[in-house]
């Protein structure tokens, strides 16, 4: 291989340094290195000293520069030679423009590197953050590169899902008002305008904030409620910040706690419960959950008469669950003779209240004039449900429905228990279609409906006051229609297994007509069913059943026909009135200690005792003459004691089988088939009539007997002079379709008779 070399020549070695034993001493010499200028040819690898050139000669040989070569030079390179490298100090590059042509040796540059991505060379030349962003193809954001211990600065946004090390003790500072977010609920956070969700630890701190953010949500952590910005809200559940912005409660389920109620029985929660009611009123609907087993104290200061704890008007859907909590009223009504209200609903629909409890803590006396009216429904309230209502220590009323205009409430349900509450269930011209299941203990009047329809009632009563326990009444009003002057379709199951009673004029059940206005009007009581389960033991007891007819001034109404109609009344069940009772029933009597009014001019029809047993009354029934227009019927009935019908026409008593009412019995029963002066009849299966009675035949002449009904043909008449029905010498003579005569027996004798025929 032949090449021309232009390079730094190798140094010439100097002669050895003389030693101390050398006798030759050379003078100063100058060494001039030899520079080979002739072409050299090597057939194998040659090695030169440092800073010399090594050529390995062949067509595929290599040029190796050992050490720093000349800054530049020209070599005529063999054709086909392609592999060469530079070693040593500063990187050098050998540039050959044309293969086999001259080459240049110089400093290695970035432009000499191949295969780089876009903008990588610029970053290598100038390694700035901007050039790095240009070289990277999947970056986000902009700004300067930040290393681990550098400051993050102010990014436009960030997601810190997996971030750690947030300094809770100092929070996030630097925002308006220098507010900070504290996870322990001791501070608050406010955002710059237009972004973020400010959080406040309490409604007070939110109201005091001066955030100018127009669209934010406030979280009241202590009340566990969220509030949304609403500049037009008129809600009572609104907080307002320092710059006048309003934030409205947006919770779907409300609690008294959201409105500041404590529920510890010490703090006064009156205003909080009123605010809760106001929010429901504003919404027109809602759901309320009281905290479990709280005691909400109200009215530590005596309110004005007529005040209410919560009041709703035209609310259309509300569910309220007390969850075992109660409302306590500490008013001493003995010295503060006022009436207040628990919950008032006016023209409300679809209201469900669960487990309400209202407690009078300072006045537990039974009182109809002062105290608390529990749940009070006014006018067209519909779809009302009250479950497990408790008033354990007094009150004027428990569950009441009233009507102050032409709109009547309907579709109601109530269950509960009431002690020392005068009117546990009261329906005053309102409350049709009601289902009631409740217990009344020591109440004044457990069930008091008037001018209503369609009640299904199961009443467990332990009452024995001086007033009627159940008063079913019509207040006849000449300004109302006959429809509104009607009490109808009442099904009452009355249970009283141990009634404690006192002497007085109160019956267990009274049916009565009364006048609402000074100008009398007609009233209508019809389709009433009363089933008894009563055992009073040996206590003195007023009547089981009584009636009344009164004027608007509460005096007995006598001597004038009002057009009243009492129709289709049925009594059934079991009654033990005890051994000291004076009477079992006072029906339509004019004026006694228990009943009053003149029914003889009114229509009374279809009064039935069916599957009925009564024990203990010394006088079973007392009834006014001519009061029953038609059909006083007994069927499967037993009544102990003496029966006094007055002078009621015997034709109006319809006896079925198995009847024993005092001395009056079904024909064929053991003993006397009737009582002197009285008659009875019953219908036969074939449509015929069988009637019977007792008559005292004189010994001076024949004795006439009038049948209680008129036959279409002369009936078959049988007479007997003994109670057992033994044939006697007395005979029926001169029989007609309306009666017969008993022939003169020659001496006074009681004759039992019966007649069978067809109408």
C-alpha atoms as one frame of an Amber mdcrd trajectory, in Angstrom:
protein
   0.000   0.000   0.000   1.450   3.294  -1.094   0.477   6.613   0.440   1.774
  10.122   0.724   1.924  11.194   4.354   1.704  14.740   5.553   1.859  14.692
   9.324   3.914  15.658  12.323   7.067  13.594  12.045   8.077  11.318  14.878
  10.607  12.792  17.280  14.268  11.769  17.080  15.542  10.234  20.271  18.329
  12.190  22.009  21.573  10.429  22.881  21.907   8.952  26.298  22.805  11.238
  29.111  26.453  10.855  30.135  27.111   9.109  33.320  29.712   9.975  35.963
  32.005   7.338  34.646  31.828   8.407  30.975  34.952  10.038  29.785  33.422
  11.302  26.567  31.760  14.620  26.810  29.782  15.890  23.879  29.196  19.446
  23.252  25.738  20.940  22.700  23.901  19.301  19.859  20.844  20.285  17.885
  18.537  17.471  16.763  16.460  18.067  13.683  13.889  15.395  13.107  13.796
  13.797   9.752  10.729  14.329   7.709  10.081  11.578   5.244   8.788  13.007
   1.989   8.863   9.955  -0.164   6.036   7.652  -0.911   5.973   4.658   1.418
   4.660   1.265   0.717   3.841  -1.310   3.465   2.703  -4.780   2.969   1.719
  -5.319   6.578   0.782  -3.299   9.610   3.275  -0.815  10.844   3.450   0.763
  14.311   4.649   4.238  14.922   5.402   6.124  18.081   2.756   8.397  19.551
   1.762  11.199  17.283   2.733   9.122  14.277   0.494   7.574  11.636  -0.313
   3.903  11.302  -1.524   2.630   7.982  -2.686  -0.932   7.599  -2.399  -1.360
   3.925  -4.807  -3.140   1.675  -7.881  -2.265  -0.234  -9.929  -2.861   2.936
  -7.436  -1.503   5.394  -7.988   1.064   8.123  -6.589   4.422   8.969  -6.049
   4.859  12.679  -5.084   8.217  14.127  -3.332   7.668  17.436  -3.248  10.786
  19.525  -4.180  14.201  18.393  -3.548  14.431  14.681  -2.846  17.577  12.744
  -5.573  20.107  12.629  -5.949  19.342   8.954  -4.314  17.497   6.225  -4.792
  15.881   2.866  -4.392  12.187   2.193  -4.864  10.478  -1.118  -6.802   7.426
  -0.001  -6.953   4.160  -1.798 -10.084   3.564  -3.716 -12.593   1.434  -1.788
 -11.283   2.280   1.665 -14.289   3.118   3.917 -13.455   2.278   7.505 -11.554
   4.674   9.684 -11.765   6.068  13.193 -10.228   8.682  15.455  -9.020   7.993
  18.963  -7.368  10.037  21.593  -8.243  13.454  23.077 -10.788  15.819  21.636
 -13.154  14.069  19.249 -12.064  14.530  15.644 -13.737  13.686  12.407 -12.198
  12.824   9.065 -14.297  14.151   6.255 -13.900  12.738   2.720 -16.169  14.395
   0.189 -15.324  11.961  -2.663 -14.237   8.401  -2.207 -10.606   8.201  -3.079
 -10.323  11.933  -2.930  -8.822  14.173  -0.261 -10.138  14.258   3.293 -10.269
  16.835   6.078  -9.627  16.207   9.748 -11.535  18.553  12.125 -13.488  18.817
  15.416 -16.570  16.479  15.565 -19.872  18.505  15.261 -23.606  17.823  15.999
 -24.341  18.150  12.316 -22.093  15.145  11.780 -24.633  12.901  13.701 -27.246
  11.091  11.663 -30.733   9.540  12.533 -31.781  12.199  15.069 -35.467  13.112
  15.619 -36.853  16.526  14.783 -35.461  19.316  16.926 -33.160  16.947  18.852
 -30.062  18.539  17.334 -31.273  21.978  18.430 -31.726  20.709  22.019 -28.224
  19.139  21.978 -26.750  22.398  20.772 -28.730  24.527  23.242 -30.255  22.364
  26.064 -33.090  24.661  27.197 -36.596  23.738  28.484 -38.124  25.243  25.342
 -35.838  23.183  23.028 -36.638  20.051  25.064 -40.408  20.624  24.634 -39.786
  20.971  20.864 -37.873  17.692  20.744 -40.501  15.727  22.798 -43.657  14.683
  20.921 -46.098  13.711  23.782 -45.667  16.537  26.274 -48.509  18.600  27.916
 -48.366  22.122  29.231 -45.547  24.594  28.892 -43.068  26.507  31.021 -39.758
  25.569  32.583 -38.603  22.052  33.479 -39.004  21.301  37.237 -36.803  18.792
  39.091 -37.815  16.947  42.304 -36.818  19.672  44.697 -37.900  22.561  42.537
 -40.928  24.850  42.941 -44.042  23.795  40.977 -45.116  27.390  40.396 -48.699
  28.110  39.335 -50.009  25.477  36.892 -53.236  26.340  35.115 -54.740  23.032
  36.333 -53.756  19.778  38.011 -55.274  16.442  39.004 -53.885  15.260  42.336
 -55.607  11.904  42.577 -52.452  10.142  43.688 -50.723  13.124  45.228 -49.407
  12.819  48.782 -47.915  15.114  51.335 -50.605  17.827  51.347 -49.755  20.061
  54.328 -52.965  19.802  56.370 -51.628  22.039  59.103 -51.182  25.018  56.787
 -53.789  24.248  54.153 -53.878  25.883  50.726 -53.230  29.577  51.069 -53.000
  32.532  48.742 -56.603  32.760  47.593 -59.060  35.606  48.317 -59.325  36.314
  52.042 -56.257  34.093  52.553 -58.726  31.262  53.195 -57.556  27.669  53.409
 -59.073  24.210  53.116 -58.806  22.139  56.287 -59.882  18.537  56.245 -60.556
  18.610  59.971 -63.420  21.100  59.552 -61.717  24.044  61.234 -61.291  26.306
  58.211 -62.703  27.078  54.788 -61.617  27.355  51.177 -62.650  29.955  48.623
 -61.741  29.967  44.955 -60.804  32.668  42.481 -63.781  33.993  40.511 -65.249
  31.497  38.131 -63.658  28.299  39.389 -63.598  25.838  42.211 -66.041  24.768
  44.918 -65.708  26.719  48.164 -66.183  24.708  51.345 -67.107  26.119  54.720
 -66.990  24.439  58.079 -70.288  26.030  59.164 -73.139  28.155  57.882 -71.813
  31.032  59.971 -68.400  31.011  58.328 -70.034  30.762  54.912 -72.242  33.741
  55.633 -69.234  35.726  56.820 -67.157  34.940  53.735 -66.663  37.643  51.114
 -66.213  35.379  48.113 -67.200  36.991  44.860 -67.650  33.687  43.098 -71.102
  33.735  41.474 -71.612  29.988  40.964 -70.485  27.972  43.951 -71.828  25.472
  46.459 -71.568  25.948  50.193 -71.258  22.900  52.435 -72.368  23.309  56.032
 -70.442  20.492  57.647 -71.979  20.830  61.102 -75.497  20.658  59.681 -74.505
  18.143  57.013 -76.181  20.177  54.290 -75.205  21.625  50.926 -76.265  25.044
  49.631 -76.197  26.173  45.991 -75.897  29.732  44.726 -79.377  31.003  43.877
 -79.704  34.785  43.631 -83.497  34.684  43.185 -84.372  32.274  45.999 -87.016
  33.168  48.550 -86.444  30.012  50.569 -86.221  30.320  54.326 -83.324  27.841
  54.231 -80.948  30.390  52.702 -77.618  31.714  53.888 -76.267  35.031  52.626
 -72.576  35.918  52.499 -70.941  39.245  53.239 -71.432  40.548  49.718 -75.124
  39.647  49.644 -75.010  36.452  47.618 -77.659  33.845  48.500 -77.144  30.127
  48.815 -80.178  27.824  49.029 -80.414  24.427  50.749 -80.458  21.792  47.997
 -80.692  18.626  50.110 -83.452  16.198  49.105 -83.816  14.901  52.666 -84.133
  17.575  55.326 -83.331  17.214  59.021 -83.991  19.461  62.003 -80.211  19.631
  62.456 -79.897  21.529  59.170 -81.905  24.326  60.745 -80.028  24.438  64.011
 -82.037  22.006  66.124 -80.073  20.324  68.906 -82.564  17.773  70.224 -81.020
  17.370  73.675 -84.119  18.327  75.679 -82.334  21.427  77.003 -81.852  23.792
  74.063 -85.007  25.455  72.730 -85.620  24.089  69.227 -88.810  26.053  68.500
 -87.266  28.328  65.860 -85.413  25.445  64.199 -88.539  23.313  63.760 -90.443
  26.343  62.487 -87.661  27.008  59.960 -87.799  23.378  58.860 -91.552  23.690
  58.299 -91.044  26.964  56.419 -88.603  25.287  54.035 -91.073  22.470  53.321
 -93.764  25.080  52.809 -91.523  26.949  50.353 -90.768  23.786  48.409 -94.356
  22.547  48.491 -93.093  19.023  49.055 -90.330  17.273  50.916 -88.955  14.486
  53.033 -87.879  14.915  56.650 -85.843  12.538  58.782 -85.520  13.350  62.473
 -82.422  12.019  64.181 -82.949   8.864  66.210 -84.309   9.191  69.740 -83.845
  12.940  70.122 -85.803  15.204  72.465 -86.763  18.467  70.773 -87.744  21.001
  73.410 -90.074  23.816  72.310 -91.763  26.817  73.855 -89.551  27.372  76.851
 -91.243  30.780  76.732 -95.029  30.584  76.705 -96.306  31.353  73.179 -99.487
  33.116  72.210-102.700  31.089  71.997-103.092  29.275  68.682 -99.359  28.954
  68.030 -98.109  25.851  66.240 -94.779  24.028  66.185 -94.998  23.247  62.460
 -97.622  24.406  59.993 -98.160  23.498  56.328-100.535  24.962  53.779-101.315
  23.209  50.474 -98.212  21.008  50.697 -98.819  18.220  48.205 -96.304  15.541
  49.157 -94.485  15.132  52.439 -92.927  12.195  54.272 -91.810  12.854  57.844
 -90.192  10.209  60.044 -89.588  10.983  63.709 -87.444   7.850  64.203 -88.245
   7.559  67.894 -87.729  11.253  68.616 -90.219  13.372  70.505 -91.300  16.981
  70.844 -91.526  18.138  74.461 -93.791  20.981  75.560 -92.947  22.335  79.054
 -95.912  24.736  79.333 -97.905  24.570  82.552-101.376  24.924  81.064-102.890
  25.090  84.533-101.571  28.646  84.845-101.501  29.347  81.090-105.002  28.553
  79.860-104.279  28.435  76.131-104.585  25.961  73.265-101.567  25.378  71.039
-100.960  23.039  68.119 -98.319  20.486  67.259 -98.595  20.024  63.478-101.199
  21.867  61.409-101.974  20.887  57.830-104.388  22.946  55.732-105.516  21.678
  52.310-102.564  19.271  52.213-102.333  16.063  50.185-100.296  12.866  50.381
 -98.798  13.455  53.806 -97.176  10.542  55.668 -95.957  10.982  59.234 -94.257
   8.121  61.061 -93.742   7.706  64.810 -94.631  11.249  65.895 -94.551  11.811
  69.653 -95.776  14.955  71.399 -95.271  15.152  75.156 -96.697  17.651  77.642
 -94.146  17.587  80.441 -95.669  20.068  82.905 -99.420  19.474  82.572-100.800
  15.955  82.319-104.360  16.586  83.519-107.247  15.476  81.304-108.557  18.764
  79.910-110.686  19.661  76.881-110.186  23.433  77.169-106.427  23.969  77.396
-103.336  22.171  76.220-102.019  20.828  72.940-103.870  19.701  69.858-101.515
  17.169  68.300-102.050  16.773  64.535-104.727  19.115  63.259-105.979  18.793
  59.659-108.011  21.640  58.216-110.370  21.603  55.219-109.505  19.563  52.103
-106.666  17.432  53.462-106.474  14.179  51.519-104.282  11.117  51.519-103.099
  11.600  55.103-101.298   8.813  56.970-100.146   9.025  60.579 -98.513   5.868
  61.907 -97.845   5.047  65.569 -98.740   8.468  66.938 -97.964   8.833  70.658
 -99.256  11.426  73.113 -98.452   9.809  76.476 -99.125  12.639  78.919-102.071
  14.831  78.083-103.474  17.050  75.402-106.722  18.485  74.124-106.759  16.305
  71.015-104.635  13.771  69.197-105.703  13.378  65.564-108.288  15.896  64.366
-109.889  16.777  61.042-111.995  19.946  60.839-113.767  21.902  58.150-113.949
  25.685  58.112-115.325  26.065  54.589-117.083  23.994  51.947-114.066  21.745
  51.336-114.030  18.465  53.212-111.024  16.238  53.890-110.979  12.529  53.096
-108.824   9.413  52.709-107.057   9.268  56.078-105.308   6.715  58.249-104.194
   6.918  61.861-102.741   4.498  64.392-101.401   5.353  67.818-101.827   5.509
  71.564-103.118   8.384  73.689-103.106   8.855  77.449-104.961  11.683  79.220
-105.834  13.131  75.813-109.408  14.374  75.826-110.175  13.801  72.124-107.799
  11.156  70.711-109.687  11.062  67.385-112.021  13.867  66.391-113.675  14.452
  63.013-115.626  17.677  62.775-117.505  17.714  59.459-114.303  16.522  57.748
-112.397  13.284  57.339-114.428  10.912  55.191-112.978   7.528  54.257-110.879
   7.110  57.379-109.268   4.021  58.865-108.352   4.238  62.540-106.578   1.779
  64.837-105.617   3.211  68.201-105.657   2.918  71.977-107.143   5.516  74.309
-106.328   5.516  78.035-108.214   7.766  80.427-109.534   9.937  77.629-112.593
  12.127  77.767-114.145  11.126  74.441-112.153   8.506  72.605-113.961   8.731
  69.274-115.907  11.796  68.212-117.056  11.896  64.569-119.825  14.106  63.281
-121.143  14.747  59.789-118.685  12.328  58.155-118.825   9.081  56.173-117.041
   5.774  55.748-115.022   5.140  58.894-113.424   1.813  59.782-112.451   2.042
  63.453-110.800  -0.330  65.903-110.679   1.361  69.281-109.034  -0.161  72.330
-110.364   1.985  75.131-109.624   2.136  78.831-111.888   5.028  79.670-114.628
   5.610  82.170-115.177   9.322  82.453-118.340  11.306  82.942-118.773  11.857
  79.183-119.691   9.542  76.322-116.658   7.550  75.277-117.823   7.401  71.674
-120.158  10.127  70.471-121.468   9.607  66.950-123.393  12.715  66.035-124.962
  14.850  63.370-124.891  18.606  63.754-127.796  19.660  61.584-127.162  22.990
  59.876-129.917  24.695  57.919-127.235  26.295  55.690-125.889  22.890  54.621
-127.196  20.221  52.252-128.664  16.946  53.454-125.438  15.304  52.315-123.389
  17.411  54.709-125.932  16.882  57.492-125.318  13.124  57.447-123.326  10.641
  59.525-123.156   7.320  57.693-121.285   4.086  57.061-119.440   3.900  60.364
-118.028   0.508  61.380-116.797   0.696  64.976-115.136  -2.176  66.828-115.063
  -1.060  70.456-112.753  -3.012  72.783-112.662  -2.308  76.497-111.612  -5.321
  78.551-111.317  -3.540  81.894-113.052  -0.205  81.955-112.522   1.927  85.038
-115.632   4.019  85.413-117.115   6.666  87.641-120.711   7.671  88.210-121.905
  10.074  85.562-123.945  10.535  82.436-121.432   9.201  79.942-122.353   6.134
  77.919-120.019   3.912  75.985-121.647   4.821  72.675-124.154   7.582  72.022
-126.005   8.277  68.791-127.283  11.834  68.741-128.788  14.618  66.687-127.773
  18.162  67.509-128.443  21.547  65.970-125.519  23.544  64.542-127.565  26.682
  64.019-130.309  28.391  65.929-132.697  27.555  63.108-133.243  23.770  63.353
-132.651  21.455  60.427-132.991  17.748  59.700-130.125  15.324  60.284-129.458
  11.792  59.062-127.720   8.899  60.834-127.612   5.685  58.861-125.667   2.491
  58.180-123.912   2.275  61.543-122.390  -0.977  62.809-121.022  -1.233  66.338
-119.328  -4.381  67.600-118.579  -4.581  71.334-115.971  -6.433  73.304-116.559
  -4.980  76.784-116.027  -6.373  80.263-116.291  -3.823  83.055-116.539  -6.239
  85.944-118.528  -4.959  88.937-117.997  -1.244  88.386-120.930   1.108  88.234
-121.588   1.954  84.660-123.805   4.342  82.686-125.605   2.900  79.650-123.880
   0.830  77.063-125.829   2.608  74.320-127.680   5.881  74.547-129.311   8.372
  72.209-129.877  12.097  72.233-131.732  14.879  70.456-130.632  18.412  71.279
-130.983  22.041  70.329-128.035  24.358  69.606-128.076  25.530  73.221-127.507
  21.898  74.373-131.006  21.590  75.832-133.191  18.588  74.984-135.229  19.016
  71.807-138.794  17.903  72.456-142.262  18.409  71.045-141.226  19.388  67.496
-140.588  17.209  64.454-137.251  18.079  62.827-137.277  15.483  60.068-134.432
  13.447  61.573-133.973   9.914  60.240-132.064   7.183  62.047-131.889   4.066
  59.923-130.047   0.746  59.702-128.241   0.648  63.040-126.766  -2.709  64.058
-125.232  -3.795  67.382-123.295  -7.015  67.941-120.673  -8.507  70.233-120.254
  -9.265  73.920-120.812  -6.968  76.900-120.456  -7.569  80.632-121.652  -4.447
  82.409-121.096  -5.720  85.944-123.509  -6.443  88.749-124.125  -2.879  89.947
-125.382  -1.321  86.742-128.754   0.343  86.641-129.423   0.059  82.934-127.950
  -1.429  79.819-129.421   0.838  77.181-131.285   4.114  77.041-132.770   4.296
  73.575-134.927   7.249  72.577-136.004   8.056  76.112-137.293  11.566  76.700
-135.219  12.755  79.604-133.222  10.637  81.999-129.840  11.033  83.520-128.374
   9.424  80.421-130.486  10.237  77.396-132.876  12.899  76.247-134.900  14.371
  73.436-138.189  13.393  71.827-137.802  10.842  69.041-141.492  10.048  68.751
-141.891  12.586  65.946-138.817  11.444  64.031-138.143   8.361  61.884-136.348
   5.523  63.645-136.185   2.277  61.697-134.300  -0.948  61.271-132.575  -1.120
  64.643-130.998  -4.580  64.925-129.306  -6.552  67.685-127.614  -9.501  65.984
-125.229 -12.007  67.571-125.324  -9.900  70.686-124.879 -10.879  74.347-125.218
  -8.556  77.312-124.750  -9.481  80.949-124.945  -7.619  84.218-127.520  -4.886
  83.696-130.369  -4.848  86.160-132.508  -3.145  83.517-131.636  -4.370  80.066
-133.327  -1.760  77.918-135.296   1.381  78.486-137.129   2.705  75.430-139.566
   5.542  74.765-143.114   4.759  73.646-143.809   5.034  69.919-140.208   5.973
  69.112-139.514   3.116  66.703-141.258   3.679  63.427-140.586   0.181  62.157
-138.441  -2.877  62.690-136.773  -3.195  66.053-135.231  -6.611  65.468-133.434
  -9.173  67.650-131.597 -12.159  66.212-129.399 -14.530  68.195-129.557 -12.078
  71.074-129.388 -12.490  74.827-129.840  -9.710  77.378-129.949 -10.362  81.089
-132.039  -8.180  83.364-135.439  -6.567  83.123-136.653  -5.144  79.850-138.674
  -1.957  79.974-140.209  -0.905  76.714-142.501   1.718  78.138-145.638   1.675
  76.039-143.942   0.862  72.756-146.404  -0.831  70.400-145.630  -4.511  70.466
-146.020  -4.789  66.703-142.720  -3.043  66.270-140.605  -5.737  67.916-139.337
  -8.308  65.425-137.941 -11.430  67.102-135.788 -13.974  65.339-134.752 -17.318
  66.726-132.745 -17.695  69.901-133.772 -14.457  71.512-134.055 -13.833  75.218
-134.385 -10.225  76.346-135.259 -10.195  79.980-138.653 -11.827  80.268-139.413
 -11.438  76.561-138.295 -14.521  74.680-138.650 -16.188  71.342-141.683 -18.461
  71.226-140.672 -21.932  72.313-137.819 -20.764  74.525-137.774 -22.226  78.032
-139.951 -20.195  80.362-142.580 -17.587  79.665-142.775 -16.764  75.956-143.508
 -13.157  76.691-144.176 -10.588  79.380-147.627  -9.371  80.232-148.633  -6.498
  78.023-145.980  -7.227  75.373-146.054  -9.047  72.078-143.503 -10.172  69.573
-143.369 -11.693  66.125-141.027 -13.358  63.698-141.077 -14.222  60.049-141.348
 -17.837  58.949-139.215 -19.433  56.258-142.275 -19.851  54.011-143.050 -16.145
  54.240-145.613 -16.493  56.994-145.750 -14.686  60.321-145.690 -16.208  63.783
-146.615 -13.831  66.597-147.150 -14.383  70.290-147.610 -12.732  73.642-149.080
 -12.828  77.129-152.381 -11.363  78.203-154.177 -11.366  81.567-157.713 -12.662
  81.010-160.283 -11.341  83.464-162.883 -13.531  85.083-165.803 -11.250  84.192
-165.852 -11.203  80.385-163.991 -12.140  77.263-160.598 -10.429  76.843-159.698
  -8.862  73.484-156.232  -9.280  71.964-154.939  -7.295  68.960-152.346  -8.894
  66.732-149.057  -6.963  66.325-149.566  -7.237  62.559-152.570  -7.553  60.267
-152.991 -10.918  58.534-154.370 -11.348  55.045-156.603 -14.192  56.327-157.690
 -15.330  59.760-154.647 -16.976  61.368-154.479 -20.106  63.467-154.640 -19.120
  67.154-153.521 -21.271  70.106-153.963 -20.311  73.800-152.446 -21.672  77.005
-152.974 -20.655  80.607-149.480 -21.652  81.783-146.049 -20.476  80.911-145.117
 -23.948  79.778-147.823 -23.898  77.133-150.169 -26.525  78.720-153.634 -26.520
  77.179-156.223 -24.828  79.365-159.959 -24.435  79.213-159.452 -20.940  77.775
-160.059 -20.703  74.068-159.602 -18.189  71.300-162.945 -17.020  70.003-164.141
 -14.446  67.506-160.797 -14.494  65.639-160.320 -11.999  62.795-157.378 -10.890
  60.684-156.529  -8.265  63.306-157.090 -10.122  66.583-159.229 -12.438  68.696
-160.848 -12.796  72.106-160.026 -15.063  75.020-163.222 -16.560  76.372-164.122
 -15.791  79.963-162.132 -18.221  82.126-164.238 -17.379  85.198-161.190 -16.148
  87.083-158.212 -13.922  86.360-155.456 -15.890  84.641-152.379 -15.166  82.494
-152.847 -16.600  79.035-150.028 -17.309  76.579-151.148 -17.167  72.970-149.683
 -17.500  69.508-151.005 -16.924  65.998-149.668 -18.163  62.668-150.703 -16.864
  59.257-149.746 -14.733  56.288-149.666 -11.035  55.612
